[in-house]
Every structure is written in structure tokens, then in C-alpha cells.
Amino acid sequence: MSKFWLFTTVLLSSSLTYAEENGQFDTDIPSPWNSEVEFGFQSHTGNSDSRSLNTRLSTEYIEGRHRTDGEWKYYQLYKDGKEDKRQSSYSAQTDYKLSAKTYLYGSFKGIDSRYSAYFKDYTVSGGLGYQFFNTEELTLELEVGPGYRYQEPNLDEIGSKDIVFPNTVQEGIFRSNVNTKWQILDSLHLSGSLTIVSGASNTSLDTELAATNNITEDIALKLSHSRQYHDKVPQGLNKADSIFSINLLFAF
């Protein structure tokens, strides 16, 4: 009997060793953190014509029913050897899953600028989100909810090409946002977003389309095009401005 138990113990030990060596008991858990850093070049068309450098930092944390993400962008423009614009924009959002497809969200977006038409431009919103698709290949989600907008114009810097009216805005708004991601190939994915913010002073429509192609596991080339539309602008200005960017993206 003792030989039987000895034989059984050796057999089980060998099976466990084989399974461990072949990854059958791989206990590695994916990190809840996902971060990206971008550096790139921008070309402005529409109401402005300039060239500039930009950088972006984003991070996302997902655990259980909670998802939180944040983004910071820094933009600096030089004309004729002098600094002409310096702007920081940042956003943060937190979500809580109510069911497999619905979630509650709260979001904040802010812009602080030294030289442009607005010193401060802040928007907060909260509401309900719905995920039509949420897989590794395709994500499509819609968010709607009320919010509040605060805009403080820079009366000393408003130029003839700035989409801004010389009054402080403090108003309730309605916000709607659509996000989508599509993993076409292992090394290529497309993403897009559309955000509508509507208030008594103005209605804006922001769109962004991006294609990201992996160069290595952690480095990618990203092409993006963003467009901002306002339904009310000062006389003589276009209602839309666009930006095309070519960036190197570092993921970690």
C-alpha cells in the first residue's frame, strides 16, 4: 500500500510540474492600469495657419464595476521665434457599471490658456452611459446627461480669428458623447469620438478620428484628425476649425 501512495505522489508531482512548465496554471493577472504618452506635430487650418509641437499623457484604471480615466494635453506654439500660445487641457471621467451594458458616469473637462481667447473653459457633466458593444475587437458606447459650463474670456487677447464672445458664460448644458474603438488587425486599430455640448450661449460639436499602427509592442504611430464646430461665431469667421496630428505613441 505504501508503494501505491508513493507512486501516486510521484505521478501527481510530475503532472503538476508539467502543467506549471507549460503555463496551464498561469496566475498572472493583467494590470488594471493602462497608460500612454504621445509626442507629435500639429498643422492648423481654418481660422488659423500655424505649426506647433504637442504632447499628451493619458491613464486608465479598471477594477470590478469601476472605470476611471484621465488625460492631460500640453500645447505650445512659437511664431517668429517667440512664444505665441501655451495651453493645457485636461479631462477626467469615472464610471460605475449598473449592468452588463449600462453605467453611470461623471466627467470633467478643462482648458487653461495664457494667450488665447479664454483664460478658463470648464465643463462638468453626469449621466447615463450605454455600451452597444464591449469586446476586445469592438467598443461602442453612448453617454447622455446634464451639466454645467463656465467660460472666462481673456479680453486682452481676443483676436479677429477667435471664436469667442466677450462675456463670461455660466450656464446649464446638455452633453452627449459617442466613443468607438475597432481593432482591425493585431497591429492596427481605429478610434473615434463625437461630443455635443449644448447651452444657451452656443452649441459645439467636437469630433476626433485616429488610426494607430503598432511599430513595436510599446511604440506606435498615431494619425489623428480633430474638428470643432460652433453654431454661433463672430461675423466673418468659419464655424469649424480642424487639426491634423502625426504623433509617436508610447504605451506602458
Secondary structure, DSSP 8 states (H G I E B T S, - for coil): -HHHHHHHHHHHHHHHHHHHHTTTT------SEEEEEEEEEEEEESS--EEEEEEEEEEEEEETTEEEEEEEEEEEEEETTEEEEEEEEEEEEEEEESSSSEEEEEEEEEEEESSSSEEEEEEEEEEEEEEEEESSSEEEEEEEEEEEEEEEE-TTT--TT----SS-EEEEEEEEEEEEEEEEETTEEEEEEEEEEE-SS-EEEEEEEEEEEESSSSEEEEEEEEEEEES---TT--SEEEEEEEEEEEE-
